[in-house]
Structures are given as C-alpha cells and as structure tokens.
Amino acid sequence: MAITFQEYVNMLPDDRKTAISKLRQTILDNLPQEFSESIGAGGISYSVPHSLYPAGYHCDPKQPLPFISIASQKNFVAVYHFGIYSNPELLEWFTKEYPKHSKLKLDMGKSCIRFKKMEHIPYNLIGELCKKVTVTEWINTYEKALNR
C-alpha cells in the first residue's frame, strides 16, 4: 500500500500516471485549503481534518470526513465527489456544464465520475467543481444528511 503520493503514482500503469498527477494538481490548486490530503483506500483523498470536524466520518469516526477522492480503477480513473452525491443543485450544475468541457457522454454513478480515456478528462471543470463547496458548507450538508 502506498504511503506517499509518489509511491501511489509509481504503482500506476504508465497511461494513468500523468492523468492522476494532473488531477491531483488540479484539486490542490482549486480546493479550499482547509481540506487535507491523504493517501489510502486505494487512492488519494481530500477530507475535513479532525481539527475542524472532531466527530469524523460517521462510518468510522477515527477517519476524517471525506469529501473528494481520486483513484485509478481497473478500467477507468475515478473522481469521487461526495458533494455531488448530497447536493442536487451541484449535481445539476455539473451535468449541465460537463458537455461544454467534453465531447464524450458523462459516465457517472452517485458520487463517482468515471474517465475511461485519459485524454478526455475535463481538468478545468474538475477545478471549477472543487471551488464550489467550502469546508463549512460540506460539514453543514453532511450533518443535514445524517439527521434524516
């Protein structure tokens, strides 16, 4: 299991190294600085640290509150964005914007955006998506979802 970003990238197939590196840099350049980066669970994660949200993730309170992850899966590179999953307005914005940034059909699950062709990853759109939710907004959205 990778401990550092470079170790994670070194384990990837050659065609994924550049895409994952560029996705990581896009996220780092655009995500509010209060989120923290970690390596684990098969990818790179961006979470609300315990120093800002001591309760942590309800499934495992020892873990920080997850927000975005990127990973190289068997047949695609994935961006997991929990804000899209929990915020219908953000999902609507993203699905309307996507065709402006890619000629390919959006391949998406509830929080998973899949990219099978590395050359078609819309980095600018991912950057815009990263700017859309602050740490405070994410904590509020998360807590509302837990109270249902």
Rosetta blueprint (number, residue, H / E / L):
1 M L
2 A L
3 I L
4 T L
5 F H
6 Q H
7 E H
8 Y H
9 V H
10 N H
11 M L
12 L L
13 P L
14 D H
15 D H
16 R H
17 K H
18 T H
19 A H
20 I H
21 S H
22 K H
23 L H
24 R H
25 Q H
26 T H
27 I H
28 L H
29 D H
30 N H
31 L L
32 P L
33 Q L
34 E L
35 F L
36 S E
37 E E
38 S E
39 I E
40 G E
41 A L
42 G L
43 G E
44 I E
45 S E
46 Y E
47 S E
48 V E
49 P L
50 H L
51 S L
52 L L
53 Y L
54 P L
55 A L
56 G L
57 Y E
58 H L
59 C L
60 D E
61 P L
62 K L
63 Q L
64 P L
65 L E
66 P E
67 F E
68 I E
69 S E
70 I E
71 A E
72 S E
73 Q L
74 K L
75 N L
76 F L
77 V E
78 A E
79 V E
80 Y E
81 H E
82 F H
83 G H
84 I H
85 Y H
86 S H
87 N L
88 P H
89 E H
90 L H
91 L H
92 E H
93 W H
94 F H
95 T H
96 K H
97 E H
98 Y H
99 P H
100 K H
101 H H
102 S L
103 K L
104 L L
105 K L
106 L L
107 D L
108 M E
109 G L
110 K L
111 S L
112 C E
113 I E
114 R E
115 F E
116 K L
117 K L
118 M H
119 E H
120 H H
121 I L
122 P L
123 Y H
124 N H
125 L H
126 I H
127 G H
128 E H
129 L H
130 C H
131 K H
132 K L
133 V L
134 T L
135 V H
136 T H
137 E H
138 W H
139 I H
140 N H
141 T H
142 Y H
143 E H
144 K H
145 A H
146 L H
147 N L
148 R L
